[in-house]
Amino acid sequence: MSRNSPFNWILLILSSLVLLFILAPLAGMFLHTGGSELLETVNDQEVRASIWLTIWVAFAATFFFAIGAIPLAWLLARKEFPMKNVVQGIIDLPVVLPHTAAGIAVLGFISRDGLLGKAANSVGLTLINNPGGIALAMAFVSIPFLINAARDGFTAVPERLEKAALSLGASRTRVFFTISLPLAWRSIMTGFVMMFARGMSEFGAVVIVAYHPMVAPVLIYERFSSFGLKYARPAAVLFIIVALAVFILLRLISVRKKETHILPDAEA
């Protein structure tokens, strides 16, 4: 097919329009933020504390829930059981819920009358307006991304490799950690990054569970509603820059981890 065919031009134009739609608002935000405004925001202790809170809580929530999400993903990829489709639907449900509805659901769970809230209060811990509650709200809306990505990664691993290792006497645990997990690692890391990113960006569920301490999305909204666009925009730009740097770092770590699994096989 000719490169100058009408079909190729249509694809190019439509693709360019979509990319422009994504880039134009971001570019405009950066262009309208002066260097002095950004520097002042960098020196703002409240903004720095909010961004740091957002990062570490989102990462902690992702890491903690990954301990259970990855085995669940393996079960979904390898096992057939009654009502499996129902389980998958339940996993995907937080994605389609309105964010405020998700926040109300989490709030009911962690409030003093809720199941987890009662248990936490019995040991003197209040989850509302607490980083723990923020982490739960972030995890609730973002965990489907990790489970689904990890499930697809495990599905792509040839089952014959696992069966061959089992037939040679390897335990199920050893097969999981030496074959299944390394071969699905790239998909798992993609899901980890997506869950982390989704948690960092969450506003609706978090603001219902904890207005204070403020995570970055809540802080940006608070500054916009109180002082307007000019005051909120530098905080948003700084948050985007920091988040982008963190995502790049996580991607580099995942690439290095993948190479460490590939190189020994190549040498063998």
Beta strands, then each sheet from edge to edge (+ up, - down):
end
